[in-house]
Amino acid sequence: MLRIHCPYCGVRDHEEFSYFGDATKAYPPLDPGHHDAWVDTVYLRDNPKGEHAEFWQHTVACRRWLVVRRNTVTHEILSVVPARERTLP
């Protein structure tokens, strides 16, 4: 069973969370001139093998956004931090 340690609520089952994608991407500016960049950012996804940072939201409890770094092969969770504290690689 995948268990995520929410920094606000403690250890919880992954079913309390919703996955929202790659946390390593930088989002383009919000203006019409960047339409193609937004399409690429939102719809094109890598399928990494190994360590990866992902956005998750604790939808059942505190509703906070988190960055969960986990191994996509073993599903081991390596770290969890509030999304506002994320650093891009």
Rosetta silent file (secondary structure, phi, psi, omega in degrees, C-alpha in Angstrom):
SEQUENCE: MLRIHCPYCGVRDHEEFSYFGDATKAYPPLDPGHHDAWVDTVYLRDNPKGEHAEFWQHTVACRRWLVVRRNTVTHEILSVVPARERTLP
SCORE:     score description
SCORE:     0.000 S_00000001
   1 L     0.000  134.925  179.094    0.000    0.000    0.000 S_00000001
   2 L   -84.226  121.521  179.872    1.307    3.453   -0.928 S_00000001
   3 E  -118.659  133.052 -178.463    1.372    5.780    2.087 S_00000001
   4 E  -114.490  132.111  178.114    2.144    9.494    1.776 S_00000001
   5 E   -90.357  100.180  176.856    3.359   11.598    4.681 S_00000001
   6 E   -73.448  127.463  179.577    1.442   14.870    4.444 S_00000001
   7 L   -62.185  -18.067 -177.204    3.473   17.587    6.229 S_00000001
   8 L  -100.780  -32.110 -171.905    0.196   18.989    7.595 S_00000001
   9 L  -116.629  -11.406 -176.996   -1.867   15.856    8.424 S_00000001
  10 E    94.890 -168.312 -176.317    0.630   13.036    8.928 S_00000001
  11 E   -74.577  129.206 -178.070    0.876    9.672    7.181 S_00000001
  12 E  -138.943  157.840  176.335   -2.179    8.855    5.063 S_00000001
  13 E   -68.462  145.999 -177.062   -3.219    6.311    2.443 S_00000001
  14 H   -61.655  -19.148 -179.998   -2.632    7.446   -1.158 S_00000001
  15 H   -67.223  -14.814  176.140   -6.373    7.215   -1.837 S_00000001
  16 H   -80.994   -7.381 -173.614   -6.787   10.504    0.069 S_00000001
  17 L  -114.873  156.371  173.657   -4.641   12.253   -2.559 S_00000001
  18 E  -119.125  134.520  179.544   -5.065   13.156   -6.224 S_00000001
  19 E   -82.984  135.992 -178.790   -2.176   13.011   -8.687 S_00000001
  20 E  -129.114   13.437  171.236   -1.709   16.112  -10.853 S_00000001
  21 E   108.799 -170.833 -173.050    1.423   15.502  -12.910 S_00000001
  22 E   -67.014  123.671  179.482    5.059   16.375  -13.320 S_00000001
  23 L   -95.531    8.161  179.938    6.452   18.800  -10.735 S_00000001
  24 L   -98.455   -5.867 -178.756    9.688   19.381  -12.647 S_00000001
  25 L   -85.569  143.795  172.129    8.162   21.496  -15.427 S_00000001
  26 L   -96.999  131.585 -177.396    8.228   25.275  -15.421 S_00000001
  27 L   -85.218  140.949 -179.080    4.953   26.753  -16.652 S_00000001
  28 L   -73.843  167.775  177.668    5.009   29.419  -19.407 S_00000001
  29 L   -61.697  152.547  179.576    3.569   32.940  -19.006 S_00000001
  30 L   -87.217   83.502  172.248   -0.220   33.327  -19.179 S_00000001
  31 L  -153.992  156.671 -174.109   -0.703   35.100  -22.489 S_00000001
  32 H   -58.490  -24.788 -179.347   -1.979   34.102  -25.932 S_00000001
  33 H   -69.538  -10.892 -178.491    1.520   34.188  -27.441 S_00000001
  34 H  -111.540   25.611 -177.702    2.497   31.111  -25.426 S_00000001
  35 H   -55.745  -49.038 -177.814   -0.353   28.809  -26.526 S_00000001
  36 H   -63.366  -37.104  178.187    1.949   26.125  -27.990 S_00000001
  37 H   -65.100  -37.802  177.766    4.131   26.143  -24.866 S_00000001
  38 H   -67.185  -41.632  178.148    1.017   25.598  -22.709 S_00000001
  39 H   -59.619  -46.480  178.680   -0.144   22.707  -24.891 S_00000001
  40 H   -61.028  -44.265 -176.931    3.284   21.074  -24.545 S_00000001
  41 H   -66.544  -41.425 -174.984    3.384   21.653  -20.774 S_00000001
  42 H   -82.375  -39.413 -170.337   -0.121   20.374  -20.053 S_00000001
  43 H  -104.357  -24.425 -179.528   -0.504   17.510  -22.527 S_00000001
  44 L   -92.632  123.355 -176.525    2.968   16.129  -23.316 S_00000001
  45 L  -128.346  141.039  171.031    4.278   13.917  -20.545 S_00000001
  46 L   -82.780  162.153  175.264    7.407   11.908  -20.024 S_00000001
  47 L  -124.603   75.677 -172.823    7.170    8.475  -18.476 S_00000001
  48 L   -70.433  148.739  174.838   10.320    8.426  -16.356 S_00000001
  49 L  -108.715  120.619 -178.948   11.730    5.276  -14.849 S_00000001
  50 L   112.755 -148.109 -175.263   13.192    5.810  -11.391 S_00000001
  51 E   -70.082  134.432 -177.421   13.154    8.901   -9.197 S_00000001
  52 E  -153.326  145.604  177.228   10.601   11.541  -10.162 S_00000001
  53 E  -101.121  132.306 -175.158    8.902   14.598   -8.605 S_00000001
  54 E  -133.665  147.081  171.835    5.104   14.778   -8.898 S_00000001
  55 E   -82.423  132.744  172.988    2.331   17.153   -7.852 S_00000001
  56 E  -134.277  147.775  174.647   -0.254   15.625   -5.504 S_00000001
  57 E  -119.048  135.363  177.986   -3.125   17.317   -3.687 S_00000001
  58 L   -82.263   78.224 -169.691   -4.434   16.065   -0.340 S_00000001
  59 L   -70.260  -25.491 -176.011   -8.007   16.271   -1.586 S_00000001
  60 L   -87.708  -21.241 -175.749   -9.730   14.433    1.283 S_00000001
  61 L  -120.960 -100.937 -170.915   -8.213   16.406    4.168 S_00000001
  62 L   -75.968  -14.289  179.829   -6.209   19.663    4.162 S_00000001
  63 L    64.997   15.425  179.309   -6.438   20.167    0.353 S_00000001
  64 L   -76.949  150.144  176.085   -2.799   21.317    0.279 S_00000001
  65 E   -89.031  136.274 -177.168   -0.604   20.874   -2.774 S_00000001
  66 E  -130.068  155.833  168.342    2.493   18.730   -2.291 S_00000001
  67 E  -109.674  115.951 -179.849    5.518   17.662   -4.283 S_00000001
  68 E  -104.818  120.279  175.815    6.060   13.958   -3.777 S_00000001
  69 E   -98.574  119.054 -177.658    9.416   12.602   -4.915 S_00000001
  70 E  -141.015  161.700  175.872    9.091    8.871   -5.487 S_00000001
  71 E   -88.385  119.225 -175.399   10.675    6.005   -7.342 S_00000001
  72 L   -74.926  -10.869  177.664    8.309    5.077  -10.176 S_00000001
  73 L   -88.827  -49.313 -176.258    9.658    1.516  -10.295 S_00000001
  74 L   -95.150  -14.334 -175.314    9.449    0.575   -6.607 S_00000001
  75 L    67.423   12.643  176.288    6.848    3.218   -5.590 S_00000001
  76 L   -66.976  131.414  177.312    9.064    4.109   -2.626 S_00000001
  77 E   -88.814  122.713 -174.898    8.350    7.657   -1.459 S_00000001
  78 E   -93.572  -34.364  177.302   11.627    9.520   -1.038 S_00000001
  79 E  -164.970  157.548  175.487   10.345   12.903    0.164 S_00000001
  80 E  -138.841  126.578  177.518    7.244   15.064    0.468 S_00000001
  81 E  -135.226  153.695  173.188    7.337   18.873    0.645 S_00000001
  82 E   -58.179  141.355 -176.192    4.722   21.605    0.324 S_00000001
  83 H   -58.436  -33.534 -179.544    4.480   22.646   -3.337 S_00000001
  84 H   -65.635  -14.810  179.259    5.362   26.237   -2.507 S_00000001
  85 H   -98.588    4.894 -176.994    8.779   24.992   -1.360 S_00000001
  86 L   -67.077  149.252  173.553    9.579   23.112   -4.583 S_00000001
  87 L  -123.531  135.767  178.768   12.776   23.837   -6.437 S_00000001
  88 L   -79.455  142.767 -179.864   13.134   23.127  -10.127 S_00000001
  89 L   -66.008    0.000    0.000   16.084   20.939  -11.147 S_00000001
